[in-house]
Structures are given as C-alpha cells and as structure tokens.
Amino acid sequence: MRFANPEAFLLLLLIPAYLIWRWRSQPRTAGLPFSALSLFSGVRRSLPWLGWLSALCYLLSCVCLVAALARPQYGREQIKTSQKGIDIMLVVDISASMLAKDFSPNRLVAAKRVLDSFINRQQGHRLGVVVFAGKAFTLIPLTTDYSLVADSVREIFPEMVKDPGTAIGDAVSTAVYRLRKQTTPSRVIVLLTDGENTAGATQPIVAAQIARDLNMRIHVIGMGRPEGVPVPVFDPRTGQEVYLRNPDGSLYLSKINEEDLAKMASMTGGLYFRADNENTLSAIYEQIGRMEKTAFETRKSTVYTEHYEIFLLPGMLLLLLSLILRWTRGQVLEAAGSE
C-alpha cells in the first residue's frame, strides 16, 4: 500500500492548532462562593460527555478525510514477457535436378515435407520463402502467417521458374534484399540446394559477402549424395521419362559444390550441412530451429488501484455522527434551559 499524495497529511497539523485556538478562546468565568449546593438542585445536567464525543468524532472524521485526500493505493505487480522473434528466409532450389530420385519420391517432394514440418514448429519468427532455378523470385515475403507459408510451400513445383539452371547467388541476393531493412535481433537465410551455381548474375561467394556485411547469417543444406545421381527429365517427343545427358552423350550426374557452399556458410557465421536422406534433412532443420532461438524480454511493473473509499466513507459517517451528537446536546441544553 502507498499514498499517492502524502503531502496531504500536512493538513493534520491544523488540528492541534485548532484545538489550541479553541482552548484559548473559551470564556473564563470567575467562581462565586456559595455556602450550599442546594440552590442548584433544580437544574438539569446537560450531559457534557455528548460534547466531548461530538468533538472526538469530528476530529476523527478530519483525519479520515485527510487520509482520503492522500489517495491510498494498493499495488499489484505485473510481469510482461514479450517475444522478439527472428527473421528467416527459406531459400529453396526447384531446379530440374531436384527431381532426382535418391529421395522418395524425389528430392523436391521430400524437401517440401520437411519444410512443412519446420514451418509448423515456428513460434514468434517471421518466415519468408525464395524459390529459384535459373532465376530467383520471392514466393512469400516475411510473415507470421505460418498457414500461408506452409500452403505456399506445398504448392511449389519445378515449372514455377521457366529458366533452366541453378542461380544460387541470385537466390541468396534476393533473400538479402528482403531482409536488409529489418530491425529484428537476428536475420537468417536457410539455403537448400542440390547443385552448383550455373546461372544468374551474382556469384554465390559475393552474395554471401553482402549478407555478412549486413550482419546476416546463412545456413546451407546440400541435398543429395556425394557421388551424384542422374536427373530425370520429360522427353516431349516420346512422352517418357529419360535422364539428362551431357553434350557428349554421357549421363549427367547432379553433384553439390560443397566447397563453395561450406565457405558461404562459414564466412557469415552459419553452418553447412549435408543431407543424403529425408531423416537427415529433417534432423538438420530441427537443429537449425534449436539454434535460432526466440529472444524473450521480461519487464516488471506495479499497477496501483485507488482505494480512497476506505477512508472517505468512515470519515463521512464520523462527520455525520458528530453533527447528530452536537444536535442532541443542543436539544438537551435547550430543554434544561426551558425548565
């Protein structure tokens, strides 16, 4: 409990000053000697205790009213916890090599399943999605609408980007552009790719340098087997699925440029991961989720509520009682005088 206006108690100093003034202003009467008290036998007693009780109630009412003016308050502590999430751009390779079948049924479908689980576990973070093949574009800008992000990821298909190739540098640059003006405590790019940079205007290392200069972190996931796997493509002439081949006719194998990808991650303070099956890929995203923790800020404050009525009501009642006692004493004195 506290008093918001404690200076109001200075008014109590008027009470002793008032008592002294009343005592000094009382009329002084000289005593007269009488040989017997029988002369006053017919005079009624005027109940002097009523006067004292009325004065006491009046003084107590003044104390209560002054306490009410001092604004008594009761406090209740409040603890507010606010979340400070981070911004995560999910950069997803949807080039033709993502149709390789070393994952079931292929890399892209497996990646979408893992991403869906990762998105549904988020709390407090803002997520965005960039997809790329020969070009890159933002599929979903930063948002906390996880249902929207998850639905958009489920709808990803390779033909979303018509340009062939793998523009890793352009994809990272697009994610950097989306994060550049954000003021969150942490900005993260999670790059998922299964190949090496074969298209685009920006080299991956240059894009990573820009991210580092802007205080962004890049985690890179290389998806696929080290030895490489053939890439299935649709042959429009026969309507059948065939495997992509090099210009010399040899079978094309999709391989990851792990050296550049690992360098991109390390130079920004991120990590490089290799995923050769769906369980490993899922574990990698879980590990990234644990590393990128939401920051919590706790603030303590005390909220006070006014409780002047606990003094105001007794003060008003005491004042009323004082007036009633004063009126009662006056009636007694008047009755005594009339006799």
VEXKEVO-323608 format. One record per residue (C-alpha): residue number from 1; residue in one letter; x, y, z. Coordinates in steps of 0.25 Angstrom, whole numbers, plus 2048, in hexadecimal, padded with zeros to 3 digits. Example, Ala and Ser with C-alpha at 12.3 -4.5 7.8 and 13.67 -1.06 7.14 Angstrom:
! VEXKEVO-323608
seq->1	type->a	c1->831	c2->7EE	c3->81F
seq->2	type->s	c1->837	c2->7FC	c3->81D
! end
This chain:
! VEXKEVO-323608
seq->1	type->m	c1->800	c2->800	c3->800
seq->2	type->r	c1->804	c2->80E	c3->7FD
seq->3	type->f	c1->7FF	c2->81C	c3->7FE
seq->4	type->a	c1->800	c2->824	c3->7F0
seq->5	type->n	c1->7FF	c2->832	c3->7F7
seq->6	type->p	c1->806	c2->830	c3->804
seq->7	type->e	c1->807	c2->83F	c3->805
seq->8	type->a	c1->7F8	c2->840	c3->809
seq->9	type->f	c1->7FC	c2->83B	c3->817
seq->10	type->l	c1->801	c2->849	c3->81A
seq->11	type->l	c1->7F3	c2->84D	c3->81B
seq->12	type->l	c1->7F3	c2->845	c3->828
seq->13	type->l	c1->7FC	c2->850	c3->82E
seq->14	type->l	c1->7EF	c2->859	c3->82E
seq->15	type->i	c1->7E9	c2->850	c3->838
seq->16	type->p	c1->7F2	c2->853	c3->844
seq->17	type->a	c1->7F2	c2->862	c3->840
seq->18	type->y	c1->7E3	c2->862	c3->840
seq->19	type->l	c1->7E2	c2->85B	c3->84E
seq->20	type->i	c1->7EB	c2->865	c3->854
seq->21	type->w	c1->7E3	c2->871	c3->84E
seq->22	type->r	c1->7D6	c2->86B	c3->853
seq->23	type->w	c1->7DC	c2->869	c3->861
seq->24	type->r	c1->7E1	c2->877	c3->861
seq->25	type->s	c1->7D4	c2->87D	c3->85C
seq->26	type->q	c1->7CC	c2->876	c3->867
seq->27	type->p	c1->7C5	c2->881	c3->870
seq->28	type->r	c1->7CB	c2->882	c3->87E
seq->29	type->t	c1->7C1	c2->883	c3->889
seq->30	type->a	c1->7C4	c2->887	c3->898
seq->31	type->g	c1->7BF	c2->87E	c3->8A3
seq->32	type->l	c1->7B5	c2->882	c3->8AD
seq->33	type->p	c1->7B5	c2->87D	c3->8BB
seq->34	type->f	c1->7A8	c2->876	c3->8C0
seq->35	type->s	c1->7A6	c2->870	c3->8CD
seq->36	type->a	c1->79D	c2->865	c3->8C8
seq->37	type->l	c1->79B	c2->85E	c3->8BB
seq->38	type->s	c1->78C	c2->85C	c3->8BD
seq->39	type->l	c1->78A	c2->869	c3->8B5
seq->40	type->f	c1->78D	c2->861	c3->8A8
seq->41	type->s	c1->785	c2->855	c3->8AC
seq->42	type->g	c1->77A	c2->858	c3->8A1
seq->43	type->v	c1->784	c2->85A	c3->895
seq->44	type->r	c1->785	c2->84E	c3->88C
seq->45	type->r	c1->793	c2->848	c3->888
seq->46	type->s	c1->796	c2->84C	c3->87A
seq->47	type->l	c1->79D	c2->83F	c3->876
seq->48	type->p	c1->7AB	c2->845	c3->874
seq->49	type->w	c1->7B0	c2->838	c3->86E
seq->50	type->l	c1->7A8	c2->83A	c3->862
seq->51	type->g	c1->7B0	c2->846	c3->85F
seq->52	type->w	c1->7BD	c2->83E	c3->860
seq->53	type->l	c1->7B8	c2->833	c3->858
seq->54	type->s	c1->7B4	c2->83C	c3->84D
seq->55	type->a	c1->7C1	c2->843	c3->84D
seq->56	type->l	c1->7C9	c2->836	c3->84C
seq->57	type->c	c1->7C0	c2->831	c3->840
seq->58	type->y	c1->7C3	c2->83E	c3->839
seq->59	type->l	c1->7D2	c2->83D	c3->83B
seq->60	type->l	c1->7D2	c2->82E	c3->837
seq->61	type->s	c1->7CA	c2->832	c3->82A
seq->62	type->c	c1->7D4	c2->83C	c3->827
seq->63	type->v	c1->7DF	c2->832	c3->828
seq->64	type->c	c1->7D8	c2->828	c3->81F
seq->65	type->l	c1->7D5	c2->833	c3->815
seq->66	type->v	c1->7E3	c2->838	c3->814
seq->67	type->a	c1->7E7	c2->829	c3->812
seq->68	type->a	c1->7DE	c2->828	c3->807
seq->69	type->l	c1->7E4	c2->835	c3->800
seq->70	type->a	c1->7F1	c2->82E	c3->801
seq->71	type->r	c1->7EC	c2->823	c3->7F7
seq->72	type->p	c1->7EF	c2->816	c3->7FD
seq->73	type->q	c1->7F2	c2->80C	c3->7F3
seq->74	type->y	c1->7F5	c2->7FD	c3->7F2
seq->75	type->g	c1->7FF	c2->7F7	c3->7E9
seq->76	type->r	c1->7FF	c2->7EA	c3->7E1
seq->77	type->e	c1->80C	c2->7E6	c3->7DA
seq->78	type->q	c1->80B	c2->7E3	c3->7CB
seq->79	type->i	c1->815	c2->7DB	c3->7C3
seq->80	type->k	c1->814	c2->7DD	c3->7B4
seq->81	type->t	c1->81C	c2->7D4	c3->7AB
seq->82	type->s	c1->81E	c2->7D8	c3->79C
seq->83	type->q	c1->823	c2->7CF	c3->791
seq->84	type->k	c1->82E	c2->7D4	c3->788
seq->85	type->g	c1->82E	c2->7CA	c3->77C
seq->86	type->i	c1->838	c2->7CA	c3->771
seq->87	type->d	c1->836	c2->7CB	c3->762
seq->88	type->i	c1->839	c2->7BE	c3->75A
seq->89	type->m	c1->839	c2->7BE	c3->74B
seq->90	type->l	c1->837	c2->7B0	c3->745
seq->91	type->v	c1->83F	c2->7AF	c3->738
seq->92	type->v	c1->83A	c2->7A2	c3->730
seq->93	type->d	c1->841	c2->79D	c3->724
seq->94	type->i	c1->836	c2->798	c3->71A
seq->95	type->s	c1->83F	c2->795	c3->70E
seq->96	type->a	c1->83D	c2->789	c3->706
seq->97	type->s	c1->848	c2->781	c3->70E
seq->98	type->m	c1->83E	c2->782	c3->71A
seq->99	type->l	c1->836	c2->777	c3->713
seq->100	type->a	c1->841	c2->76D	c3->715
seq->101	type->k	c1->83C	c2->760	c3->71C
seq->102	type->d	c1->846	c2->75E	c3->726
seq->103	type->f	c1->83B	c2->763	c3->730
seq->104	type->s	c1->82D	c2->75D	c3->72F
seq->105	type->p	c1->827	c2->760	c3->726
seq->106	type->n	c1->831	c2->76B	c3->723
seq->107	type->r	c1->839	c2->776	c3->729
seq->108	type->l	c1->82F	c2->781	c3->728
seq->109	type->v	c1->823	c2->77A	c3->72E
seq->110	type->a	c1->82B	c2->775	c3->739
seq->111	type->a	c1->830	c2->783	c3->73C
seq->112	type->k	c1->822	c2->788	c3->73C
seq->113	type->r	c1->81E	c2->77E	c3->746
seq->114	type->v	c1->82A	c2->782	c3->74F
seq->115	type->l	c1->827	c2->791	c3->74D
seq->116	type->d	c1->819	c2->78F	c3->751
seq->117	type->s	c1->81C	c2->789	c3->75E
seq->118	type->f	c1->827	c2->794	c3->760
seq->119	type->i	c1->81D	c2->79F	c3->75E
seq->120	type->n	c1->812	c2->799	c3->767
seq->121	type->r	c1->81C	c2->799	c3->773
seq->122	type->q	c1->81F	c2->7A8	c3->772
seq->123	type->q	c1->81B	c2->7B2	c3->77D
seq->124	type->g	c1->81E	c2->7C1	c3->77C
seq->125	type->h	c1->826	c2->7C0	c3->770
seq->126	type->r	c1->823	c2->7C7	c3->763
seq->127	type->l	c1->825	c2->7BE	c3->757
seq->128	type->g	c1->827	c2->7C1	c3->748
seq->129	type->v	c1->829	c2->7B8	c3->73C
seq->130	type->v	c1->832	c2->7BA	c3->730
seq->131	type->v	c1->832	c2->7AF	c3->725
seq->132	type->f	c1->83C	c2->7AE	c3->719
seq->133	type->a	c1->841	c2->7A7	c3->70D
seq->134	type->g	c1->847	c2->7AF	c3->702
seq->135	type->k	c1->841	c2->7BB	c3->709
seq->136	type->a	c1->83C	c2->7BE	c3->717
seq->137	type->f	c1->830	c2->7C5	c3->71C
seq->138	type->t	c1->829	c2->7C7	c3->729
seq->139	type->l	c1->81E	c2->7BD	c3->72B
seq->140	type->i	c1->819	c2->7C3	c3->739
seq->141	type->p	c1->81E	c2->7CF	c3->740
seq->142	type->l	c1->821	c2->7CF	c3->74F
seq->143	type->t	c1->815	c2->7CC	c3->757
seq->144	type->t	c1->810	c2->7C5	c3->763
seq->145	type->d	c1->804	c2->7BF	c3->75C
seq->146	type->y	c1->80A	c2->7B1	c3->75C
seq->147	type->s	c1->7FE	c2->7AA	c3->756
seq->148	type->l	c1->800	c2->7B3	c3->74A
seq->149	type->v	c1->80F	c2->7B0	c3->749
seq->150	type->a	c1->80C	c2->7A1	c3->74A
seq->151	type->d	c1->801	c2->7A1	c3->740
seq->152	type->s	c1->80B	c2->7A9	c3->736
seq->153	type->v	c1->816	c2->79F	c3->738
seq->154	type->r	c1->80C	c2->793	c3->736
seq->155	type->e	c1->809	c2->799	c3->728
seq->156	type->i	c1->818	c2->79A	c3->723
seq->157	type->f	c1->81A	c2->793	c3->716
seq->158	type->p	c1->827	c2->794	c3->70D
seq->159	type->e	c1->820	c2->79B	c3->702
seq->160	type->m	c1->81D	c2->7A7	c3->70A
seq->161	type->v	c1->82B	c2->7AC	c3->705
seq->162	type->k	c1->82C	c2->7AA	c3->6F6
seq->163	type->d	c1->83B	c2->7AE	c3->6F5
seq->164	type->p	c1->844	c2->7A1	c3->6F6
seq->165	type->g	c1->850	c2->7A1	c3->6FF
seq->166	type->t	c1->853	c2->7A4	c3->70D
seq->167	type->a	c1->855	c2->7B2	c3->711
seq->168	type->i	c1->85A	c2->7B1	c3->71F
seq->169	type->g	c1->860	c2->7BF	c3->720
seq->170	type->d	c1->853	c2->7C6	c3->71B
seq->171	type->a	c1->84B	c2->7BE	c3->725
seq->172	type->v	c1->853	c2->7C2	c3->731
seq->173	type->s	c1->853	c2->7D0	c3->72C
seq->174	type->t	c1->844	c2->7D0	c3->72B
seq->175	type->a	c1->843	c2->7CB	c3->739
seq->176	type->v	c1->84D	c2->7D6	c3->73E
seq->177	type->y	c1->845	c2->7E1	c3->737
seq->178	type->r	c1->839	c2->7DC	c3->73F
seq->179	type->l	c1->840	c2->7DC	c3->74C
seq->180	type->r	c1->848	c2->7E9	c3->74A
seq->181	type->k	c1->83F	c2->7F3	c3->751
seq->182	type->q	c1->83A	c2->7EA	c3->75C
seq->183	type->t	c1->83E	c2->7EE	c3->76A
seq->184	type->t	c1->83C	c2->7E1	c3->771
seq->185	type->p	c1->848	c2->7DC	c3->77A
seq->186	type->s	c1->84B	c2->7D1	c3->771
seq->187	type->r	c1->849	c2->7CF	c3->762
seq->188	type->v	c1->84C	c2->7C1	c3->75C
seq->189	type->i	c1->84C	c2->7BB	c3->74E
seq->190	type->v	c1->84A	c2->7AC	c3->74D
seq->191	type->l	c1->84E	c2->7A7	c3->73F
seq->192	type->l	c1->84A	c2->799	c3->73A
seq->193	type->t	c1->851	c2->795	c3->72D
seq->194	type->d	c1->856	c2->789	c3->726
seq->195	type->g	c1->85F	c2->78E	c3->71C
seq->196	type->e	c1->869	c2->799	c3->718
seq->197	type->n	c1->867	c2->7A7	c3->713
seq->198	type->t	c1->865	c2->7A6	c3->703
seq->199	type->a	c1->85D	c2->7B3	c3->701
seq->200	type->g	c1->85A	c2->7C1	c3->706
seq->201	type->a	c1->861	c2->7CE	c3->706
seq->202	type->t	c1->867	c2->7CD	c3->714
seq->203	type->q	c1->871	c2->7C3	c3->719
seq->204	type->p	c1->86E	c2->7BB	c3->726
seq->205	type->i	c1->87A	c2->7C0	c3->72E
seq->206	type->v	c1->877	c2->7CF	c3->72A
seq->207	type->a	c1->869	c2->7CD	c3->72F
seq->208	type->a	c1->86E	c2->7C7	c3->73C
seq->209	type->q	c1->877	c2->7D3	c3->73E
seq->210	type->i	c1->86C	c2->7DC	c3->73C
seq->211	type->a	c1->864	c2->7D4	c3->747
seq->212	type->r	c1->870	c2->7D4	c3->750
seq->213	type->d	c1->872	c2->7E3	c3->74F
seq->214	type->l	c1->863	c2->7E5	c3->752
seq->215	type->n	c1->864	c2->7DC	c3->75F
seq->216	type->m	c1->85C	c2->7D1	c3->759
seq->217	type->r	c1->85F	c2->7C2	c3->75B
seq->218	type->i	c1->85E	c2->7B7	c3->751
seq->219	type->h	c1->85C	c2->7A9	c3->754
seq->220	type->v	c1->85E	c2->7A0	c3->747
seq->221	type->i	c1->858	c2->792	c3->745
seq->222	type->g	c1->85E	c2->78A	c3->73A
seq->223	type->m	c1->853	c2->77F	c3->736
seq->224	type->g	c1->858	c2->773	c3->72F
seq->225	type->r	c1->863	c2->768	c3->72E
seq->226	type->p	c1->871	c2->76C	c3->72D
seq->227	type->e	c1->873	c2->763	c3->720
seq->228	type->g	c1->867	c2->76A	c3->719
seq->229	type->v	c1->85B	c2->764	c3->713
seq->230	type->p	c1->854	c2->764	c3->706
seq->231	type->v	c1->84A	c2->76F	c3->703
seq->232	type->p	c1->83D	c2->76A	c3->6FD
seq->233	type->v	c1->836	c2->773	c3->6F2
seq->234	type->f	c1->82A	c2->772	c3->6EA
seq->235	type->d	c1->82C	c2->770	c3->6DB
seq->236	type->p	c1->821	c2->777	c3->6D3
seq->237	type->r	c1->823	c2->76F	c3->6C7
seq->238	type->t	c1->821	c2->761	c3->6CD
seq->239	type->g	c1->819	c2->765	c3->6D9
seq->240	type->q	c1->822	c2->75D	c3->6E2
seq->241	type->e	c1->82B	c2->760	c3->6ED
seq->242	type->v	c1->83A	c2->760	c3->6EA
seq->243	type->y	c1->847	c2->764	c3->6F1
seq->244	type->l	c1->84E	c2->771	c3->6EE
seq->245	type->r	c1->85B	c2->76F	c3->6E6
seq->246	type->n	c1->868	c2->778	c3->6E4
seq->247	type->p	c1->86B	c2->77D	c3->6D6
seq->248	type->d	c1->874	c2->772	c3->6D3
seq->249	type->g	c1->869	c2->768	c3->6D6
seq->250	type->s	c1->86D	c2->763	c3->6E3
seq->251	type->l	c1->864	c2->763	c3->6EF
seq->252	type->y	c1->863	c2->770	c3->6F7
seq->253	type->l	c1->864	c2->76E	c3->706
seq->254	type->s	c1->85F	c2->778	c3->70F
seq->255	type->k	c1->86A	c2->77C	c3->719
seq->256	type->i	c1->86C	c2->786	c3->724
seq->257	type->n	c1->877	c2->790	c3->724
seq->258	type->e	c1->879	c2->78E	c3->733
seq->259	type->e	c1->886	c2->797	c3->734
seq->260	type->d	c1->87F	c2->7A4	c3->72F
seq->261	type->l	c1->872	c2->7A1	c3->738
seq->262	type->a	c1->87A	c2->79E	c3->744
seq->263	type->k	c1->882	c2->7AB	c3->742
seq->264	type->m	c1->875	c2->7B3	c3->741
seq->265	type->a	c1->870	c2->7AE	c3->74E
seq->266	type->s	c1->87D	c2->7AF	c3->756
seq->267	type->m	c1->880	c2->7BD	c3->751
seq->268	type->t	c1->872	c2->7C2	c3->756
seq->269	type->g	c1->873	c2->7BA	c3->764
seq->270	type->g	c1->86A	c2->7AF	c3->75F
seq->271	type->l	c1->86B	c2->7A0	c3->75D
seq->272	type->y	c1->86C	c2->797	c3->751
seq->273	type->f	c1->864	c2->78A	c3->752
seq->274	type->r	c1->863	c2->77E	c3->748
seq->275	type->a	c1->856	c2->777	c3->747
seq->276	type->d	c1->856	c2->769	c3->73F
seq->277	type->n	c1->848	c2->765	c3->744
seq->278	type->e	c1->83C	c2->76A	c3->74A
seq->279	type->n	c1->83E	c2->767	c3->758
seq->280	type->t	c1->84B	c2->76E	c3->758
seq->281	type->l	c1->845	c2->77A	c3->751
seq->282	type->s	c1->83A	c2->77B	c3->75C
seq->283	type->a	c1->845	c2->77A	c3->767
seq->284	type->i	c1->84C	c2->785	c3->760
seq->285	type->y	c1->840	c2->78F	c3->760
seq->286	type->e	c1->83D	c2->78B	c3->76F
seq->287	type->q	c1->84C	c2->78E	c3->772
seq->288	type->i	c1->84B	c2->79C	c3->76B
seq->289	type->g	c1->83E	c2->79E	c3->773
seq->290	type->r	c1->844	c2->79C	c3->780
seq->291	type->m	c1->850	c2->7A5	c3->77D
seq->292	type->e	c1->847	c2->7B0	c3->779
seq->293	type->k	c1->840	c2->7B3	c3->786
seq->294	type->t	c1->836	c2->7BD	c3->788
seq->295	type->a	c1->83A	c2->7C8	c3->792
seq->296	type->f	c1->831	c2->7CC	c3->79D
seq->297	type->e	c1->831	c2->7D9	c3->7A5
seq->298	type->t	c1->82B	c2->7DA	c3->7B3
seq->299	type->r	c1->826	c2->7E7	c3->7B9
seq->300	type->k	c1->821	c2->7E8	c3->7C7
seq->301	type->s	c1->817	c2->7F3	c3->7CB
seq->302	type->t	c1->80E	c2->7F7	c3->7D6
seq->303	type->v	c1->800	c2->7FB	c3->7D3
seq->304	type->y	c1->7F9	c2->803	c3->7DE
seq->305	type->t	c1->7EA	c2->804	c3->7E1
seq->306	type->e	c1->7E3	c2->80F	c3->7E8
seq->307	type->h	c1->7DD	c2->80C	c3->7F6
seq->308	type->y	c1->7D9	c2->819	c3->7FC
seq->309	type->e	c1->7CB	c2->814	c3->7FF
seq->310	type->i	c1->7D1	c2->80C	c3->80B
seq->311	type->f	c1->7D4	c2->81A	c3->812
seq->312	type->l	c1->7C9	c2->822	c3->80B
seq->313	type->l	c1->7BD	c2->81A	c3->810
seq->314	type->p	c1->7C1	c2->819	c3->81E
seq->315	type->g	c1->7C5	c2->828	c3->81E
seq->316	type->m	c1->7B7	c2->82C	c3->819
seq->317	type->l	c1->7B0	c2->823	c3->823
seq->318	type->l	c1->7B8	c2->829	c3->82F
seq->319	type->l	c1->7B5	c2->837	c3->82A
seq->320	type->l	c1->7A6	c2->833	c3->829
seq->321	type->l	c1->7A7	c2->82D	c3->837
seq->322	type->s	c1->7AE	c2->83A	c3->83D
seq->323	type->l	c1->7A3	c2->842	c3->837
seq->324	type->i	c1->798	c2->839	c3->83D
seq->325	type->l	c1->79F	c2->839	c3->84B
seq->326	type->r	c1->7A0	c2->848	c3->84A
seq->327	type->w	c1->791	c2->84A	c3->847
seq->328	type->t	c1->78E	c2->840	c3->852
seq->329	type->r	c1->796	c2->848	c3->85C
seq->330	type->g	c1->78F	c2->855	c3->858
seq->331	type->q	c1->781	c2->84F	c3->85A
seq->332	type->v	c1->785	c2->84B	c3->868
seq->333	type->l	c1->78A	c2->858	c3->86B
seq->334	type->e	c1->77E	c2->85F	c3->865
seq->335	type->a	c1->775	c2->856	c3->86D
seq->336	type->a	c1->77D	c2->859	c3->87A
seq->337	type->g	c1->77C	c2->868	c3->878
seq->338	type->s	c1->76D	c2->868	c3->876
seq->339	type->e	c1->76B	c2->861	c3->883
! end
